[in-house]
Amino acid sequence: MIKKIPLALFFLFTTLNAQPALAEEPRYTGDGQLVRPDNYREWIFLSSGLGMTYSSVEAIANTVSTPRFDNVFVTPEAYRAFLKTGAWPEKTMFALEVRSSVSKGSINKGGRYQEEVVALEIEVKDQSRFPNKWAYFDFPASARSAKPLPATASCHACHSSNGAVDNTFVQFYPTLLPVAKAKGTFKASSN
């Protein structure tokens, strides 16, 4: 005769054996390269910019005719921590997905929409690994991992000088800007 397990015990046993979801943290190869986080589109979407540039007049002229979309994603754990504190916790990762844009296709007669991915950049906060706290990685199209960009790369100086909160461009994230201001972490000179 088969004994019936009380329903409450069944649920308790099932809950105890369930594995908790792993936090999205950076993973590195043996030689210190960041492993490409392929699920970044499942992270929290922060914002999208069109034709944004921080460069010269020539670069601006090139983006006017074929502006690109910049889509920014952040890990869910970091997003939740930011909402509570206005600061980015250790192991925060951002993904900047750059896509080409087109204006004519299918039924579209005006405006622009996103097309293919032309670049993927990842920003990581990992004080135990990087002396400047933050590191930046540029992933070529088929690369599974990438080395951190050198400290002399322009992204380090630009983020350090212009980031609204801890080297990040919160000034361009409309849902997080009021949080940073309310928590007192917003750097006013980044306006």
Stockholm file with secondary structure:
# STOCKHOLM 1.0

chainA/1-191         MIKKIPLALFFLFTTLNAQPALAEEPRYTGDGQLVRPDNYREWIFLSSGLGMTYSSVEAIANTVSTPRFDNVFVTPEAYRAFLKTGAWPEKTMFALEVRSSVSKGSINKGGRYQEEVVALEIEVKDQSRFPNKWAYFDFPASARSAKPLPATASCHACHSSNGAVDNTFVQFYPTLLPVAKAKGTFKASSN
#=GR chainA/1-191 SS CCCCCCHHHHHHHHHHHSCCCCCCCCCBCTTSCEECCTTGGGSEEEEEEESCCCSCHHHHHHHHHSCCEEEEEECHHHHHHHHHHSSCCTTCEEEEEEEEEESCBTTBCSSCEEEEEEEEEEEEECTTTCTTSEEEEEECTTCSEECBCCTTSHHHHHHHHHCSBTTBCGGGCTTTHHHHHHHTCCCGGGC
#=GC SS_cons         CCCCCCHHHHHHHHHHHSCCCCCCCCCBCTTSCEECCTTGGGSEEEEEEESCCCSCHHHHHHHHHSCCEEEEEECHHHHHHHHHHSSCCTTCEEEEEEEEEESCBTTBCSSCEEEEEEEEEEEEECTTTCTTSEEEEEECTTCSEECBCCTTSHHHHHHHHHCSBTTBCGGGCTTTHHHHHHHTCCCGGGC
//
